[in-house]
Amino acid sequence: MIGKIIGAFVGDKIAKQTSGIGGATGAAIGVLGATALRRLSLPAMIAIGAGGYVAKRILDKKPANTASDAKIKPAPSSQKAA
């Protein structure tokens, strides 16, 4: 029971720092995460952690496609030459 409360508290705090996830959703994710961690074996936890680390490294290496990086051609003017 205490593990679920701690998981909900941590999930709520993480959700407040993450856009797109509300406090109640974060608390629910925290409770589910705590439950899942109790049921996983140690090798499975290590594999999930290593997979998350590798995924983060790969995503950080990808170049960001932002508007400032892309070359934007100006639209042709509709003014007539006099």
N, C-alpha and C positions, 0 to 999 in steps of 0.2 A: 504494500500500500504506500509506504513512504517513497519507494522507487518511482511509482507513478506520479506522485506529487512533485518530486524533484524533476522528473522528466517533463512534466507539464510546465513547471516554472522555467526550466532552461529553454524549452521550445518556445514559450511566450517571449522570452528575452531575445532569442535569435530572430523570431518573426518580426519584432519591432525594428530590427536592423536590416531586414530584407524587404525590398519592395515587392508587392504583389501577394504577400501572405499576411493575413490578419492575425490578431492575438489569439483568438479562439482556435484558428486553424493551426497555428504554431504549437499551441498547447496540446492539441490532439496528435500532431506529428511527434511531439516529445513523448507522449504516453505510448504511442505505437513503437517508437524507437526504443524506449526502455524495455518494452515487452519483447521486441525482436532480439535485442541484445542478450536477454536472459536465455532465449531458446537456441541461440547460435553457438556453435562450437568455437574453440579458440582458432583453429586453422581457417574457419570461415570468416571470422572477424578480421584476421590478418589479411586474407585475400581481398575482402571488401575495402579495407583501409589502403592496401597497395593499389588496388584498382582505382580508387578515388584519387590517390596521389598521382598516378600516371595520367588519368584523364585531365586533371588540373594542369599538369605540365604541358600536355598536348594543346589544351585550349589556350594557355598563356602564350604559346609559341606562334599561334596563328596571327597573321597581321589583321588589324582591325580595319574594316571598311567603313570609314567615316566620311562625311561630306567634305571635311577639310582636306582629306587625302585624295579624294577623287577629283579629276579635272572636269570642271563643269563648263561647258561651252555656253557663252552668252547667246540668248535668243536674237535672231536677226531683227533689226529695228524696222518698224513699220512706217517710219518717216520717209517721205518722198524727197529725193534730192531736187533742189530748186535750181 
